Amino acid sequence: MLTIRENFMETIRGGHPDRFVKQYEFMELLVDPVFLNYCGHVEPGQESYNGWGVKIKWQEGTPGPFPLCEGEDKLLKDVTQWREVLKAPTTEFPEEAWAPFIEAANKVDRKEKFATAMVVTGIFEKLHYFMGMEDAMINFYEEPEEMHALIDWLADWEIKCAEQTIKHLHPDALFHHDDWGSQRSTFLSKEMFDEFILPAYKKIYGYWKANGVEIIVHHSDSYAATLVPSMIEAGVDVFQGVVSENNMPELIKTYGPKIAMMGGLNNGVYDCVDWSAEKIYNGAKELVEACGKLYYIPGLTMGGPESTYEGVYEAANDAIDRLSREKFQ
């Protein structure tokens, strides 16, 4: 029997897996002082501020927090003033602050799993966290030079974060969030994405891969099928959060050898108040029969090993185990 890590690699590289990869099982997610400082913390039903000074709220019954960017809550009201307004969270912490996180990283059995660094809110999300979605969209058209400069600055800051995480934790995978679309469409055309966003990710992901990270998992629980070639160019190994609207069987057929798909069980459909194990199993069965055994990891589209409603994530794991017994002989 293959280890979890070996089975994952056989799946995404077109080899001979002996079972389906079970959602997030191949990643041991790590946090560190840099991550905790910039990400901030908020509980369901509460409001708080992240390390950038963005006001965030987690509405109960929703998958996670979201920024408040209207009126006086908007951090960056004029993109031409970003140099004066935005203060990057520090990336420097004393060695004693790193000690418990280093200990956690050292406990990961890297023969079984990838020790996985995390980045939550990527380049595009930072932009609309700072200025709101409407201003961000308008500024791509009306202030392209300022947006290019701001994105370059953010990419350089992300690399400073990566430098510290790599130095202390030596991760061999990266799990990076950045939602690039709604359920029906990308926020940016591929042409605009490639002009503004892709160069930053080539730089960021290139740095991680040049410094010991083997696998890049990018989370975007949205429609992003048109951006898959850009993901490949940026160095993404696994597109996680793939909602069904992306037509995963077609993506796997077209791009399978170059990138793997992870998801398919839309949280909005399966992670809901009236969820059932039977519904999850039937949905997963339909997916694995359509997508096959290679270049596909079945699971929920949530941006982490969790669910909004208690028991849903575990039910999806059970369904995948059952399907492995049925489909792998």
ROKENU-399222 format. One record per residue: x, y, z of N, C-alpha, C, O in turn; residue number from 1. Coordinates in steps of 0.02 Angstrom, whole numbers, plus 50000, padded with zeros to 5 digits. Each point is the difference from the previous one (the first is absolute). Layout:
! residues N
   npx   npy   npz  capx  capy  capz   cpx   cpy   cpz   opx   opy   opz pos
     X     Y     Z     X     Y     Z     X     Y     Z     X     Y     Z NUM
...
END
This chain:
! residues 329
   npx   npy   npz  capx  capy  capz   cpx   cpy   cpz   opx   opy   opz pos
 50042 49940 50000 49958 50060 50000 50044 50062 50000 50047 50006 50039   1
 49937 50040 49916 50038 50062 49996 49988 50044 50061 49946 49998 50030   2
 50104 50042 49988 49989 50050 50052 49952 50053 49972 49988 50003 49940   3
 49986 50039 50104 49956 50054 49978 50036 50044 49950 49971 50018 49949   4
 50091 49999 50066 50039 50043 49955 50013 49967 49933 49993 50031 49948   5
 50027 49905 50054 50013 49964 49938 49937 49994 49957 50002 50009 49940   6
 49942 49978 50092 49937 49993 49963 49980 50065 49968 49975 50001 49944   7
 50036 50054 50091 49986 50066 49972 50044 50013 49939 49975 50022 49948   8
 50089 49963 50057 50045 50013 49944 49983 49956 49940 50003 50023 49943   9
 49979 49915 50069 49980 49956 49945 49938 50027 49966 49993 49995 49939  10
 49961 50035 50100 49938 50027 49973 50012 50061 49956 49974 50004 49945  11
 50065 50043 50080 50008 50063 49963 50052 49995 49944 50002 50042 49956  12
 50040 49906 50046 50051 49992 49948 49981 49946 49949 50041 49983 49957  13
 49899 49990 50047 49978 49952 49950 50030 49932 50008 50013 49965 49951  14
 49998 50014 50112 50031 49935 50013 49949 49947 50016 49951 49990 49964  15
 50061 49975 50092 49957 49943 50017 49978 50005 50073 50025 49964 50043  16
 49929 50081 49972 49974 50005 50069 49962 49936 50018 49975 49965 49957  17
 50022 50020 50108 49963 49941 50021 49934 50017 50035 49965 49956 50025  18
 50019 50110 49976 49936 50024 50029 49993 50073 49981 50047 50031 49977  19
 49894 49996 50034 49990 50072 49990 50034 50039 50056 50000 49979 50057  20
 50029 50078 49925 50025 50046 50051 49939 50028 50037 49951 50020 49969  21
 50053 49982 50096 49942 50017 50042 50006 50073 50023 50026 50014 50053  22
 49948 50030 49906 49998 50071 50015 50069 50026 50020 50048 49995 49962  23
 49957 50033 50098 50062 50034 50022 50049 49953 50035 50047 50024 50031  24
 49943 49911 49964 50040 49954 50041 50075 50005 49987 50040 49983 50043  25
 49980 50041 49898 50071 50001 49982 50037 50061 50028 50061 50003 49996  26
 49902 50045 50032 50031 50061 50025 49994 50004 50076 49946 49992 50028  27
 50110 50021 50005 50000 50019 50071 50009 50075 50001 50056 50025 49990  28
 49890 50012 50022 50002 50072 49994 50035 50032 50060 49985 49984 50057  29
 50061 50061 49928 50041 50033 50050 49984 50075 50003 49987 50031 49948  30
 50014 49996 50111 49996 50073 50008 50065 50023 50032 50041 49960 50022  31
 49968 50106 49981 50060 50028 50028 49986 50071 50023 49946 50026 49987  32
 50101 50007 50046 49987 50068 50025 49983 50051 49945 49959 50044 50011  33
 50073 49949 49932 49986 50047 49945 49928 49992 49977 49964 50050 49993  34
 50014 49889 49996 49932 49985 49979 49949 50026 50051 49953 50035 49981  35
 50057 49950 50081 49952 50019 50052 49996 50076 50007 49947 50028 50014  36
 50110 50005 49975 50001 50073 50008 49960 50035 49945 49961 50045 50014  37
 50050 49935 49923 49966 50036 49946 49928 49976 49990 49957 50039 49979  38
 50029 49898 50037 49934 49972 49986 49948 50026 50050 49942 50010 49981  39
 50079 50000 50081 49952 50021 50051 49957 49942 50022 50007 49944 49976  40
 49948 50070 50071 49957 49947 50026 49931 50029 50016 49994 50052 50030  41
 49955 49912 49948 49931 50020 50015 49958 49937 50008 50009 49952 49963  42
 49946 50048 50084 49956 49944 50013 49934 50010 49963 49981 50057 49985  43
 49983 49888 50000 49933 50008 49969 49955 50046 50041 49995 49994 50061  44
 49973 50052 49904 49956 50048 50032 50035 50062 50025 49968 50043 50030  45
 50099 49962 49958 50037 50057 50027 50035 50039 49944 50005 49978 49943  46
 50020 50082 50076 50040 50042 49956 50068 50010 50031 50008 49998 50062  47
 50043 50013 49895 50067 50012 50025 50039 50035 49944 49971 50021 49950  48
 50094 49985 50059 50044 50030 49950 50057 49952 49985 50026 49967 50045  49
 49994 50028 49891 50059 49960 49985 50062 50043 50006 49996 50058 50019  50
 50062 49913 49966 50063 50035 50010 50010 50060 49955 50044 50041 50013  51
 49917 49964 49934 50004 50058 49955 49956 50057 50024 50004 50056 49974  52
 49953 49930 50075 49953 50051 50022 49933 49997 49965 49960 50046 50006  53
 50028 49899 49959 49935 49990 49966 49950 49972 50051 50015 49953 50036  54
 49927 50077 49966 49947 49976 50044 49967 49939 49969 49978 50002 49942  55
 50019 49944 50096 49972 49938 49974 49944 49975 50046 50000 50013 50060  56
 49953 49952 49911 49943 49974 50037 49986 49929 49978 50002 49984 49941  57
 49984 49974 50108 49980 49931 49984 49926 49993 50019 49982 49995 50059  58
 49977 50005 49891 49929 49992 50012 49984 49926 50015 50022 49956 49963  59
 49941 50032 50090 49984 49931 50019 49964 49964 49944 49957 50029 49966  60
 50060 49907 50025 49969 49960 49949 50031 50006 49931 49974 49974 49951  61
 50083 50062 50045 50036 50008 49937 50069 49967 50007 50023 49989 50056  62
 50010 49994 49887 50063 49962 50004 50058 50036 50033 50046 49967 50024  63
 49954 50101 49977 50057 50034 50027 49991 50076 50001 49947 50024 49979  64
 50103 50013 50044 49994 50073 50005 50006 50034 49933 50025 49972 49952  65
 49950 50090 50046 50004 50041 49939 50013 50072 50021 49980 50020 50054  66
 50053 50019 49903 50016 50069 50018 49939 50046 49997 49954 49989 49961  67
 50047 50062 50080 49951 50053 49998 50033 50060 49966 50046 50030 50028  68
 49930 49987 49913 50036 50049 49958 49957 50058 49977 50014 50031 49949  69
 49934 49984 50088 49955 50055 49980 50008 50059 50047 50013 49992 50060  70
 49980 50068 49912 50001 50061 50040 50065 50008 50039 50055 49992 49973  71
 49938 50023 50091 50058 50012 50042 50040 49936 50014 50057 50004 50021  72
 49912 49938 49966 50036 49938 50010 50051 49986 49944 50043 49957 50008  73
 49952 50079 49936 50046 49989 49945 50069 50026 50018 50008 50059 50017  74
 50041 49897 49981 50068 50020 50020 50033 50046 49949 50029 50050 50018  75
 49966 49932 49918 50034 50038 49947 49947 50032 49956 49971 49967 49956  76
 50016 50096 50054 49947 50035 49963 50024 50028 49934 49959 50015 49956  77
 50106 49992 50036 50030 50027 49938 50063 49960 49985 50049 50004 50037  78
 49950 49957 49910 50056 49956 49986 50065 50038 49989 50054 49972 50010  79
 49942 50091 49969 50061 50038 49989 50035 50017 50066 50057 50023 50001  80
 49908 49965 50055 50028 50014 50066 50024 49937 50036 50011 50001 50061  81
 49995 49943 49903 50015 49937 50034 50067 50001 50037 50007 49968 50052  82
 50041 50069 49922 50066 50003 50033 49996 50032 50069 50037 49982 50045  83
 49918 50066 49962 49992 50035 50064 49954 49962 50048 50009 50002 50061  84
 49941 49963 49911 49948 49969 50042 50020 49930 50024 49990 49983 50058  85
 50037 49976 49897 50012 49930 50016 50066 49991 50039 50052 50024 49979  86
 49943 49941 50076 50059 49983 50040 50006 49924 50003 49958 49967 50031  87
 50093 50006 49938 50008 49928 49997 50013 49970 50069 50043 50026 50036  88
 49922 49921 49982 50015 49966 50063 50072 49976 50002 50028 49980 49948  89
 50001 50020 50110 50070 49979 50006 50008 49926 49982 49955 49960 50010  90
 50102 50024 49965 50018 49930 49986 50055 49976 50047 50023 49943 49994  91
 50000 50100 50051 50056 49984 50044 49975 49986 50071 49967 50042 50031  92
 50050 49899 49994 49981 49981 50068 50061 49968 50034 50041 49968 49967  93
 49964 50039 50099 50057 49969 50035 49997 49924 49995 49947 49971 49990  94
 50110 49998 50018 50005 49928 49992 49955 49962 50049 49973 49948 49984  95
 50019 50080 50076 49958 49965 50049 49926 49998 49978 49963 49955 50020  96
 50017 50094 49940 49931 49999 49975 49989 49944 49950 49944 49975 49992  97
 50110 50004 49975 49995 49946 49950 50002 49931 50032 49980 49951 49968  98
 50044 50044 50093 50016 49934 50029 49942 49950 49998 50010 49944 49978  99
 49928 50074 50043 49947 49950 49999 49979 49980 49929 49977 49944 49989 100
 50032 50100 49963 49981 49985 49931 50053 49956 49967 49984 49957 49959 101
 50078 50054 50059 50054 49956 49976 49990 49930 50028 50008 49950 49965 102
 49973 50046 50098 49988 49935 50032 49944 49963 49964 50005 49940 49988 103
 49940 50096 49995 49945 49969 49964 50021 49975 49932 49981 49946 49979 104
 50059 50095 49985 50023 49980 49934 50045 49938 50003 49998 49957 49957 105
 50043 50040 50096 50046 49944 50006 49964 49934 50017 50028 49946 49990 106
 49911 50059 50034 49962 49940 50017 49965 49968 49940 49975 49944 50005 107
 50023 50092 49940 49966 49974 49940 50039 49942 49972 50061 50005 49988 108
 49905 49939 50000 50031 49942 49967 49999 50014 49925 49949 49990 49967 109
 50107 50032 50007 50002 50023 49931 50002 49942 49950 49998 50011 49939 110
 50006 49929 50086 49991 49942 49955 49926 49989 49987 49981 49971 49948 111
 49977 50051 50099 49928 49992 49993 49966 50061 49971 49956 49994 49958 112
 50065 50066 50064 49965 50061 49982 50049 50055 49982 50060 49997 50016 113
 49914 50054 49952 50038 50060 49985 49993 50050 50058 49944 50015 50021 114
 50111 50009 50004 49998 50056 50048 49985 50062 49960 50040 50023 49960 115
 49901 50005 50051 49971 50049 49953 49992 50069 50030 49962 50009 50047 116
 50074 50039 49925 49992 50070 50020 49934 50026 49971 49975 49975 49950 117
 49998 50076 50083 49937 50029 49977 50007 50076 49989 50034 50035 50037 118
 49932 49988 49911 49991 50072 49989 49926 50011 49988 49971 49971 49954 119
 49998 50070 50087 49928 50013 49994 49989 50074 49988 50026 50044 50034 120
 49934 49967 49917 49988 50059 49958 50061 50013 49957 50052 50024 50024 121
 49939 49960 49913 50053 50010 49951 49998 50070 49971 49969 50045 50028 122
 50066 49964 49916 50009 50066 49971 49933 50033 49981 49988 50057 50020 123
 49970 49908 49943 49937 50030 49979 49956 50015 50060 49969 50053 50004 124
 50027 49900 50043 49958 50011 50058 50025 50059 50042 49959 50038 50026 125
 50106 49969 49981 50025 50058 50036 49976 50065 49969 49981 50047 50036 126
 50018 49956 49898 49978 50061 49966 49929 50018 50019 49986 50057 50018 127
 49968 49894 49979 49931 50019 50015 49987 50004 50075 49952 50031 50021 128
 50091 49938 50020 49996 50012 50072 50017 50073 50015 49968 50031 50043 129
 50082 49995 49924 50021 50069 50013 49949 50052 49976 49986 50048 50036 130
 49987 49942 49904 49962 50054 49968 49929 49982 49980 49964 50042 49973 131
 50016 49897 50041 49934 49978 49979 50001 49973 49929 50043 50020 49960 132
 49911 49936 50024 50000 49967 49935 49987 50050 49943 50032 49997 49948 133
 49921 50049 50062 49983 50046 49945 50059 50045 49983 50016 50008 49941 134
 50017 50021 50110 50057 50043 49987 50057 49961 49969 50035 50025 49955 135
 49975 49913 50067 50054 49960 49971 49988 49990 49926 50046 50008 49960 136
 49893 49973 50021 49985 49989 49930 50009 50064 49958 50029 49998 49946 137
 49948 50057 50081 50006 50063 49964 50073 50020 49993 50021 50024 49947 138
 50018 49966 50106 50070 50022 49999 50043 49961 49951 50050 50027 49975 139
 49932 49911 50009 50036 49965 49948 49997 50038 49934 50047 49998 49960 140
 49897 50036 50028 49991 50037 49938 50025 50072 50006 50033 50026 49955 141
 49952 50007 50101 50013 50071 50005 50069 50017 50029 50026 50053 49987 142
 50003 49902 50052 50065 50012 50031 50046 49940 49992 50024 49973 50049 143
 49987 50005 49889 50040 49939 49990 50071 50005 50026 50027 49951 50026 144
 50004 50108 49968 50069 50006 50024 50005 49992 50075 50045 49968 50026 145
 49907 50062 50010 49999 49994 50072 49985 49928 50021 50029 49974 50048 146
 49926 49993 49917 49984 49930 50016 50061 49955 49988 50013 49955 50040 147
 50022 50056 49905 50061 49961 49987 50051 50011 50057 50030 49952 50024 148
 49979 50111 49996 50048 50015 50052 49980 49969 50067 50042 49972 50035 149
 49894 50032 49981 49975 49971 50063 50007 49924 49999 50021 49970 50050 150
 49963 49998 49896 50006 49927 49994 50073 49979 50006 50015 49951 50034 151
 50030 50085 49935 50072 49985 50005 50023 50004 50073 50037 49957 50024 152
 49940 50095 50011 50018 50009 50070 49974 49943 50043 50035 49975 50044 153
 49902 50005 49943 49971 49945 50038 50036 49934 49986 50011 49959 50046 154
 50009 50030 49891 50037 49939 49984 50067 49998 50036 50021 49948 50026 155
 50013 50109 49976 50064 50003 50036 49991 49987 50075 50041 49968 50031 156
 49904 50058 49997 49986 49988 50071 49985 49926 50012 50023 49972 50050 157
 49939 49997 49905 49986 49928 50007 50065 49959 49999 50006 49951 50037 158
 50041 50070 49923 50064 49964 49997 50039 50009 50064 50035 49954 50021 159
 49960 50104 50010 50031 50009 50066 49969 49953 50052 50036 49972 50041 160
 49899 50020 49956 49966 49952 50044 50025 49930 49986 50017 49962 50046 161
 49986 50020 49890 50022 49933 49980 50071 49987 50024 50016 49944 50022 162
 50026 50106 49973 50070 49992 50021 50004 49978 50073 50040 49956 50018 163
 49920 50075 50025 50001 49983 50071 49971 49931 50014 50027 49962 50040 164
 49918 50022 49926 49969 49935 50010 50046 49944 49977 50007 49949 50034 165
 50023 50060 49908 50046 49949 49973 50060 49992 50045 50022 49944 50014 166
 50006 50111 50010 50059 49998 50043 49987 49960 50063 50043 49963 50023 167
 49897 50045 50006 49987 49970 50065 49966 49932 49996 50015 49955 50040 168
 49938 50036 49913 49959 49939 50000 50019 49951 49945 49981 49941 50004 169
 50054 50081 49944 50021 49957 49944 49941 49960 49972 50004 49939 49995 170
 49943 50095 49985 49942 49964 49973 50016 49969 49932 50044 50023 49965 171
 49920 49923 50018 50009 49970 49935 49938 50006 49956 49997 49972 49946 172
 49952 50066 50079 49941 50016 49960 49974 50068 50023 50014 50023 50055 173
 49947 50008 49902 49969 50065 50015 49926 49995 49982 49982 49977 49946 174
 49976 50046 50100 49928 50007 49988 49983 50074 50001 50004 50032 50052 175
 49978 49994 49890 49993 50072 49991 49929 50017 49978 49976 49973 49950 176
 49991 50071 50087 49933 50023 49983 50002 50061 49955 50042 50044 50009 177
 49914 49959 49943 49984 50062 49964 49941 49984 49954 50008 49967 49949 178
 49932 50056 50069 49941 49986 49960 49999 50046 49940 50004 50061 50006 179
 49990 49909 49935 50006 50037 49937 49935 50006 49961 50000 50023 49943 180
 49944 49956 50087 49938 50005 49963 49939 49990 50044 50006 49984 50059 181
 49937 50024 49911 49937 49981 50031 49986 49928 49980 50043 49966 49973 182
 49897 50010 50040 49983 49932 49981 49990 49994 49925 50003 49945 49972 183
 49986 50111 49994 49983 49999 49929 50055 50026 49954 50001 49983 49941 184
 50043 50059 50085 50049 50032 49957 50061 50022 50040 49996 50007 50061 185
 50060 50004 49905 50057 50031 50032 49986 50075 50010 49960 50029 49964 186
 50073 50001 50085 49993 50071 50012 50035 50041 49945 49976 50053 49981 187
 50079 49921 49994 50038 50033 49948 50002 49956 49938 49998 49938 50005 188
 50005 50093 49937 50011 49961 49939 50069 49968 50005 50043 50022 50038 189
 49967 49925 49922 50066 49968 50001 50054 50050 49980 50055 49999 50028 190
 49930 50045 49924 50050 50048 49976 50019 50048 50057 50059 50014 50010 191
 49892 50011 50026 50015 50046 50054 50034 49963 50058 50045 50027 50032 192
 49933 49912 49983 50032 49960 50052 50074 49990 49983 50043 50008 50043 193
 49970 49974 49895 50069 49987 49980 50043 50063 50002 50060 49996 50013 194
 49910 50061 49976 50038 50063 50003 50015 50020 50072 50057 50019 50015 195
 49894 49976 50029 50008 50027 50068 50020 49948 50052 50044 50012 50042 196
 49924 49930 49957 50006 49953 50056 50051 49946 49987 50038 49982 50045 197
 49965 49991 49895 50045 49944 49985 50073 50016 50014 50034 49958 50030 198
 49993 50101 49951 50071 50011 50014 50016 49996 50075 50054 49977 50018 199
 49900 50046 50024 50012 49997 50072 50004 49928 50023 50043 49982 50041 200
 49913 49975 49933 50000 49930 50022 50059 49961 49971 50025 49955 50033 201
 49997 50062 49908 50060 49968 49974 50060 50015 50045 50042 49958 50012 202
 49960 50103 50013 50054 50021 50045 49993 49965 50068 50049 49974 50026 203
 49890 50027 50002 49989 49972 50067 50009 49924 50000 50039 49973 50039 204
 49926 49993 49916 50005 49927 49999 50068 49977 49977 50025 49948 50021 205
 50006 50091 49935 50068 49984 49980 50048 50002 50059 50046 49959 50004 206
 49944 50089 50040 50043 50005 50059 49991 49939 50046 50049 49970 50022 207
 49888 50012 49992 49988 49942 50042 50032 49937 49970 50032 49961 50035 208
 49959 50030 49900 50026 49938 49969 50076 50000 49996 50031 49947 50000 209
 49999 50112 49995 50073 50003 49998 50031 49988 50068 50060 49993 50007 210
 49897 50004 50045 50026 49994 50068 49968 49942 50038 49984 50005 50059 211
 50008 49939 49905 49984 49937 50033 49928 49978 49999 49985 49944 50022 212
 49970 50097 49952 49930 49981 49997 49987 49961 49936 50013 50024 49945 213
 49961 49916 50063 49989 49956 49943 49932 50009 49968 49993 49994 49939 214
 49956 50019 50102 49930 50001 49978 49967 50066 50017 50004 50023 50057 215
 49965 50008 49894 49960 50061 50010 49927 49981 49991 49980 49977 49946 216
 49980 50034 50106 49928 49990 49997 49967 50069 50003 50009 50037 50049 217
 49954 49981 49899 49968 50066 49999 49925 49992 50010 49967 49963 49964 218
 50007 50073 50085 49928 49999 50015 49964 50058 49966 50017 50058 50010 219
 49932 49924 49951 49953 50049 49974 49934 49964 49990 49989 49967 49948 220
 49966 50038 50101 49937 49963 49995 49951 50042 49959 49954 50031 50025 221
 50058 49966 49910 49965 50044 49953 50007 49971 49930 50035 49951 49989 222
 49931 50081 49965 50014 49985 49929 50068 50030 49983 50011 50060 50010 223
 50033 49900 49964 50066 50025 49980 50028 49957 49943 50061 49999 49989 224
 49896 49967 49974 50023 49954 49947 50043 50037 49949 50049 49972 49975 225
 49933 50089 50008 50037 50036 49949 50069 50021 50024 50043 50018 49960 226
 49969 49979 50106 50064 50020 50028 50047 49940 50013 50056 50010 50023 227
 49921 49930 49962 50042 49941 50013 50066 50004 49962 50052 49984 50030 228
 49950 50036 49906 50066 50007 49968 50045 50049 50037 50061 49990 50003 229
 49911 50063 50025 50040 50048 50039 50024 49969 50064 50056 50013 50022 230
 49903 49946 50010 50021 49965 50061 50060 49955 49984 50049 49999 50038 231
 49947 49965 49907 50055 49956 49980 50064 50041 49990 50054 49981 50022 232
 49939 50075 49944 50058 50044 49987 50030 50026 50066 50060 50009 50005 233
 49896 50003 50044 50024 50026 50064 50033 49946 50043 50035 50016 50048 234
 49954 49920 49936 50031 49946 50037 49953 49963 50047 50023 49964 50044 235
 49912 50045 49948 49951 49966 50043 49997 49926 49982 49997 49982 49941 236
 50005 49975 50110 49995 49927 49989 49930 49975 50011 49978 49952 49967 237
 49985 50080 50079 49932 49978 50016 49955 50062 50005 50013 50045 50039 238
 49934 49956 49920 49949 50051 50004 49947 49974 50048 49962 49955 49983 239
 50036 50073 50078 49954 49977 50051 49940 50046 50005 50005 50061 49991 240
 49937 49909 50025 49938 50039 50005 49961 50002 49936 49957 50044 49991 241
 50057 49910 49965 49969 50001 49933 49926 49986 50005 49980 49943 50013 242
 49978 50108 49978 49928 49989 50001 49979 49966 49935 50035 50003 49950 243
 49906 49966 50053 49979 49958 49943 49990 50040 49937 50004 49972 49945 244
 49984 50093 50060 49990 50041 49940 50062 50003 49955 49995 50023 49943 245
 50062 49956 50083 50061 50000 49960 50004 49943 49949 50045 49999 49958 246
 49911 49952 50046 50002 49941 49957 50066 49963 50008 50042 49999 49955 247
 49966 49972 50104 50063 49967 50016 50019 49943 49953 50059 49995 49982 248
 49895 49963 49996 50021 49948 49953 50035 50028 49938 50049 49971 49976 249
 49926 50085 49999 50031 50031 49941 50067 50030 50018 50048 49994 49961 250
 49958 50038 50098 50064 50027 50021 50053 49946 50009 50057 50008 49980 251
 49923 49936 50049 50046 49944 50011 50022 49971 49933 50059 49985 49990 252
 49894 50008 49964 50017 49974 49934 50049 50046 49964 50045 49976 49965 253
 49946 50089 50043 50041 50049 49964 50068 50012 50033 50051 50005 49966 254
 49949 50001 50101 50060 50023 50035 50029 49948 50049 50051 50013 50032 255
 49917 49929 49974 50018 49952 50052 50073 49988 50012 50021 50002 50058 256
 50019 49987 49892 50071 49988 50014 50036 50059 50032 50053 49991 50029 257
 49919 50069 49964 50034 50060 50023 49975 50027 50067 50037 50034 50035 258
 49901 49951 49983 49970 50026 50061 49944 49954 50021 49965 49971 49959 259
 50027 50021 50107 49947 49958 50027 49943 50043 50026 50011 50058 50019 260
 49929 49914 49982 49941 50034 50025 49979 49970 50067 50001 49939 50009 261
 49979 50104 50037 49980 49977 50067 49935 50034 50020 49997 50062 50004 262
 49952 49899 50008 49936 50028 50020 49942 49966 49965 49999 49938 49995 263
 49954 50101 49982 49943 49974 49963 49936 49996 50040 49946 50006 49972 264
 50060 49983 50094 49941 49998 50043 49987 50071 50026 50024 50018 50054 265
 49939 50021 49908 49988 50069 50018 49972 50005 50071 49951 49967 50017 266
 50081 50074 50025 49976 50008 50068 49928 50027 50002 49962 49982 50045 267
 50021 50060 49907 49933 50027 49999 49946 49947 49988 49942 50011 50016 268
 50079 49933 49956 49952 49945 49985 50002 49947 50054 49947 49974 50020 269
 50113 50010 50005 50007 49942 50046 50012 50020 50073 49984 49962 50045 270
 50043 50097 49966 50014 50023 50068 49946 50050 50021 50011 50060 50005 271
 49930 49913 50007 49941 50042 50013 49959 49969 50057 50014 49945 50023 272
 49937 50091 49998 49963 49980 50060 49967 49932 49993 49993 49964 50050 273
 49986 50018 49889 49967 49936 49990 50045 49947 49968 49977 49957 49962 274
 50089 50047 50053 50048 49954 49970 49985 49928 50022 49970 49987 50051 275
 50053 49967 49907 49994 49929 50018 50059 49962 49972 50028 50018 49948 276
 49991 49929 50087 50056 49958 49977 49985 49968 49933 50044 49993 49958 277
 49893 49988 50031 49981 49969 49937 50009 50049 49942 50025 49981 49947 278
 49953 50081 50063 50007 50050 49947 50074 50012 49983 50018 50007 49942 279
 50023 49995 50110 50072 50011 49990 50031 49941 49963 50039 50010 49953 280
 49944 49929 50067 50026 49941 49966 49979 50000 49926 50041 49987 49956 281
 49896 50026 50031 49976 49999 49930 50035 50053 49958 50017 49988 49942 282
 49994 50071 50088 50035 50052 49963 50072 49982 49987 50025 50011 49945 283
 50008 49960 50105 50070 49980 49991 50006 49944 49949 50047 49998 49960 284
 49906 49955 50041 50001 49944 49953 49993 50025 49928 50036 49977 49956 285
 49919 50071 50034 49992 50029 49933 50063 50034 49977 50019 49997 49942 286
 50015 50037 50104 50061 50036 49983 50056 49953 49982 50032 50009 49948 287
 49981 49940 50092 50057 49957 49986 49988 49959 49936 50048 49983 49965 288
 49890 50001 50021 49985 49964 49938 50010 50044 49939 50018 49976 49946 289
 49970 50089 50062 50010 50046 49944 50072 50022 49992 50024 50011 49945 290
 50012 49995 50112 50067 50029 49998 50056 49948 49997 50054 50014 49976 291
 49933 49926 50048 50051 49948 49998 50044 49999 50061 49986 50034 50050 292
 50066 49927 49947 50044 49988 50057 50062 50043 50000 50035 50005 50051 293
 49980 50027 49893 50061 50039 49995 49984 50075 49993 49950 50019 49970 294
 50095 50021 50058 49996 50074 49997 49938 50027 50033 49980 50058 49988 295
 49988 49903 50055 49940 50023 50035 50000 49978 50072 50013 49942 50016 296
 49972 50106 50029 49994 49987 50072 49929 50019 50020 49984 50060 50000 297
 49974 49892 50017 49931 50016 50018 49996 50033 50068 50041 49987 50045 298
 49909 50056 49963 49990 50032 50065 49956 50061 49996 49978 50020 49946 299
 50010 50009 50112 49964 50063 50004 50042 50056 49972 50061 49992 49992 300
 49908 50064 49994 50036 50057 49971 50024 50050 50052 50031 50050 49982 301
 49956 49937 50082 50021 50044 50055 50076 50011 49999 50037 49956 49979 302
 49984 50102 50043 50071 50017 50000 50038 49974 50060 50042 50036 50028 303
 49944 49903 49994 50034 49970 50055 49966 49935 50019 49944 49987 49977 304
 50087 49972 50066 49971 49935 50019 49945 50009 50053 50009 49982 50058 305
 49935 50045 49920 49946 50017 50046 49936 50009 49960 49999 49995 49939 306
 49947 50018 50097 49936 50013 49967 49961 50050 50043 50014 50009 50059 307
 49937 50023 49910 49958 50047 50038 49955 49963 50049 49990 50022 50056 308
 49983 49921 49922 49956 49960 50042 50036 49939 50026 50033 49964 49962 309
 49962 50025 50102 50036 49946 50033 49984 49932 49969 49942 49983 49989 310
 50110 49980 49997 49993 49932 49974 50006 49994 49925 50008 49945 49974 311
 49987 50111 49989 50000 49996 49927 50069 49979 49974 50004 49957 49956 312
 50049 50073 50070 50067 49983 49976 50014 49926 50012 50027 49966 49956 313
 49956 50009 50103 50011 49930 50016 49958 49954 49956 50023 49946 49981 314
 49916 50075 50003 49957 49960 49956 50030 49995 49930 49995 49948 49967 315
 50035 50107 50011 50034 49998 49934 50059 49952 50002 50011 49963 49952 316
 50027 50038 50102 50056 49952 50007 49974 49928 49997 50030 49957 49967 317
 49916 50030 50069 49971 49933 50000 49978 49979 49930 50010 49943 49980 318
 49961 50103 49983 49977 49985 49933 50059 49983 49954 49996 49954 49959 319
 50058 50083 50049 50060 49988 49959 50031 49933 50017 50022 49964 49956 320
 49981 50020 50109 50025 49934 50020 49958 49944 49968 50027 49951 49974 321
 49908 50057 50029 49955 49950 49971 50012 49993 49925 50001 49944 49974 322
 50007 50111 49992 50011 49999 49928 50067 49969 49983 50007 49966 49948 323
 50044 50045 50094 50065 49967 49989 49992 49924 50003 50029 49964 49959 324
 49932 50012 50089 49990 49928 50005 49961 49973 49939 50011 49943 49979 325
 49945 50098 49995 49959 49977 49943 50036 50005 49933 49990 49958 49956 326
 50052 50092 50036 50029 50015 49934 50071 49972 49991 50022 49990 49943 327
 50014 49999 50112 50067 49973 49995 50000 49928 50022 49985 49985 50057 328
 50031 49971 49898 50000 49928 50014 50072 49973 49996 50012 49941 50011 329
END
